[in-house]
Amino acid sequence: VVCEGITKPQCVTVMEGSSNSVYLNVSWCGTCGVTYRVRYSTSSGTIPEPPSGAVSVSVTSGNSTLLTGLSLDTTYYVWVAAVSSDTQGPYSNRLSTTTRRSNEF
């Protein structure tokens, strides 16, 4: 695959945890990035950037990650960006969801 620059990840989805666990499963369609940076926060930030205090997770393989250690009944905002070498592409559109247990769906 030949890539012209780093593109914004597409088709980003956030799914809530199952059973009594509280986590989010974040997945996206691949881009030309070697790795991905997933950021999440309880603050919505300024579109399109996440807030400076957002937690950052590096994903070095695959197109998904689990965000764990989250609080119940809390709204989380999620962004994904492709990273190639030292260059980060633009963030995906911001997604949000409120965590809850599966028996509350």
Long-range contacts (C-beta under 8 A, 24 or more apart in sequence): 1-32, 3-31, 3-32, 3-84, 5-32, 5-89, 6-31, 6-32, 6-33, 6-82, 6-83, 6-84, 6-87, 6-88, 6-89, 6-90, 7-31, 7-32, 7-82, 7-89, 7-90, 8-81, 8-82, 8-89, 8-90, 8-91, 8-92, 9-33, 9-36, 9-80, 9-81, 9-82, 9-92, 10-92, 12-78, 12-80, 12-92, 12-93, 12-95, 13-95, 14-76, 14-78, 14-95, 14-96, 14-97, 16-97, 16-99, 16-100, 16-102, 16-105, 17-99, 17-101, 17-102, 18-102, 19-101, 19-102, 20-101, 20-102, 21-68, 22-70, 22-71, 22-72, 22-99, 22-101, 23-66, 23-67, 23-68, 23-69, 23-70, 23-99, 24-66, 24-67, 24-70, 24-76, 24-78, 24-97, 24-99, 25-64, 25-65, 25-66, 25-67, 26-64, 26-65, 26-66, 26-67, 26-78, 26-80, 27-63, 27-64, 28-63, 28-64, 28-80, 28-92, 29-63, 30-63, 31-82, 31-89, 32-82, 32-84, 33-81, 33-82, 33-83, 33-84, 33-89, 34-83, 34-84, 34-85, 35-59, 35-60, 35-82, 35-83, 35-84, 36-63, 36-65, 36-80, 36-81, 36-82, 36-83, 37-80, 37-81, 37-82, 37-83, 37-88, 38-65, 38-67, 38-78, 38-79, 38-80, 39-78, 39-79, 39-80, 39-81, 39-91, 40-67, 40-76, 40-77, 40-78, 40-79, 41-76, 41-77, 42-74, 42-75, 42-76, 42-77, 43-77, 44-77, 44-94, 44-96, 45-77, 45-79, 45-94, 47-94, 48-79, 48-90, 48-91, 48-93, 48-94, 49-79, 49-91, 50-77, 50-79, 50-91, 50-94, 54-79, 58-83, 70-99, 71-99, 72-99, 72-100, 72-101, 73-98, 73-99, 73-100, 74-98, 74-99
